Amino acid sequence: MMQAQRQQVIGLCLIIGAIVLFVAPWIGRPLDVGYPDTAKDAHRNELAVGTVVLCIAMARFARNPGKWPDVMVLAAGA
């Protein structure tokens, strides 16, 4: 029971992190702390990593995760 709750908390944290990565460039723009127009690669990188992390986090809820989702998130972040 405790292990299942731990996995759900980790999945929820991954979802929150993915959403932050996905929307950060648009939130920072009106506050003048976002990326300049020349940093399109960094914007695309955040979108891609956010999408990968979100997909992995959703898969954690669908079935019992092993160590591979954590390794994939680490690889996406690297």
C-alpha positions as a Markdown table, in Angstrom:
| # | Residue | x | y | z |
|---|---|---|---|---|
| 1 | Met | 0.0 | 0.0 | 0.0 |
| 2 | Met | 2.7 | 2.4 | 0.9 |
| 3 | Gln | 4.7 | 1.7 | -2.2 |
| 4 | Ala | 1.6 | 2.4 | -4.4 |
| 5 | Gln | 1.1 | 5.7 | -2.7 |
| 6 | Arg | 4.8 | 6.6 | -3.2 |
| 7 | Gln | 4.5 | 5.8 | -6.9 |
| 8 | Gln | 1.5 | 8.0 | -7.2 |
| 9 | Val | 3.2 | 10.9 | -5.5 |
| 10 | Ile | 6.2 | 10.5 | -7.8 |
| 11 | Gly | 3.9 | 10.4 | -10.8 |
| 12 | Leu | 2.1 | 13.5 | -9.7 |
| 13 | Cys | 5.4 | 15.4 | -9.2 |
| 14 | Leu | 6.5 | 14.4 | -12.7 |
| 15 | Ile | 3.2 | 15.7 | -14.1 |
| 16 | Ile | 3.6 | 19.0 | -12.3 |
| 17 | Gly | 7.2 | 19.2 | -13.5 |
| 18 | Ala | 6.2 | 18.5 | -17.1 |
| 19 | Ile | 3.5 | 21.1 | -17.0 |
| 20 | Val | 6.0 | 23.7 | -15.7 |
| 21 | Leu | 8.5 | 22.8 | -18.4 |
| 22 | Phe | 5.8 | 23.0 | -21.1 |
| 23 | Val | 4.4 | 26.4 | -20.1 |
| 24 | Ala | 7.5 | 28.2 | -18.7 |
| 25 | Pro | 8.5 | 29.9 | -22.0 |
| 26 | Trp | 5.0 | 31.4 | -22.4 |
| 27 | Ile | 4.7 | 32.5 | -18.8 |
| 28 | Gly | 8.0 | 34.1 | -18.7 |
| 29 | Arg | 7.4 | 36.1 | -21.9 |
| 30 | Pro | 4.9 | 38.7 | -20.5 |
| 31 | Leu | 7.1 | 39.2 | -17.4 |
| 32 | Asp | 10.2 | 39.9 | -19.5 |
| 33 | Val | 12.0 | 37.0 | -17.9 |
| 34 | Gly | 11.4 | 34.5 | -20.8 |
| 35 | Tyr | 13.6 | 33.6 | -23.7 |
| 36 | Pro | 14.5 | 36.1 | -26.3 |
| 37 | Asp | 13.3 | 35.5 | -29.8 |
| 38 | Thr | 16.7 | 34.1 | -30.7 |
| 39 | Ala | 16.5 | 31.2 | -28.2 |
| 40 | Lys | 14.1 | 29.0 | -30.2 |
| 41 | Asp | 16.2 | 25.9 | -29.6 |
| 42 | Ala | 15.9 | 26.2 | -25.9 |
| 43 | His | 12.1 | 26.7 | -26.2 |
| 44 | Arg | 11.8 | 23.5 | -28.4 |
| 45 | Asn | 14.0 | 21.6 | -26.0 |
| 46 | Glu | 11.8 | 22.5 | -23.0 |
| 47 | Leu | 8.7 | 21.5 | -25.0 |
| 48 | Ala | 10.2 | 18.2 | -26.0 |
| 49 | Val | 11.4 | 17.3 | -22.5 |
| 50 | Gly | 8.1 | 18.4 | -21.0 |
| 51 | Thr | 6.2 | 16.2 | -23.4 |
| 52 | Val | 8.4 | 13.2 | -22.8 |
| 53 | Val | 8.2 | 13.6 | -19.0 |
| 54 | Leu | 4.4 | 14.0 | -19.2 |
| 55 | Cys | 4.0 | 10.8 | -21.3 |
| 56 | Ile | 6.1 | 8.9 | -18.9 |
| 57 | Ala | 4.3 | 10.2 | -15.9 |
| 58 | Met | 0.9 | 9.3 | -17.4 |
| 59 | Ala | 2.3 | 5.8 | -18.1 |
| 60 | Arg | 3.3 | 5.5 | -14.4 |
| 61 | Phe | -0.4 | 5.7 | -13.5 |
| 62 | Ala | -1.4 | 3.1 | -16.1 |
| 63 | Arg | 0.8 | 0.3 | -14.8 |
| 64 | Asn | 3.3 | -0.6 | -12.1 |
| 65 | Pro | 6.5 | 1.2 | -13.0 |
| 66 | Gly | 9.9 | -0.3 | -12.6 |
| 67 | Lys | 13.2 | 1.6 | -12.8 |
| 68 | Trp | 12.9 | 2.3 | -16.5 |
| 69 | Pro | 10.6 | 5.3 | -16.4 |
| 70 | Asp | 13.0 | 7.0 | -14.0 |
| 71 | Val | 15.9 | 6.2 | -16.3 |
| 72 | Met | 14.0 | 7.6 | -19.2 |
| 73 | Val | 13.2 | 10.8 | -17.4 |
| 74 | Leu | 16.9 | 11.1 | -16.4 |
| 75 | Ala | 17.9 | 10.6 | -20.0 |
| 76 | Ala | 15.4 | 13.2 | -21.2 |
| 77 | Gly | 16.7 | 15.7 | -18.7 |
| 78 | Ala | 20.3 | 15.1 | -19.7 |
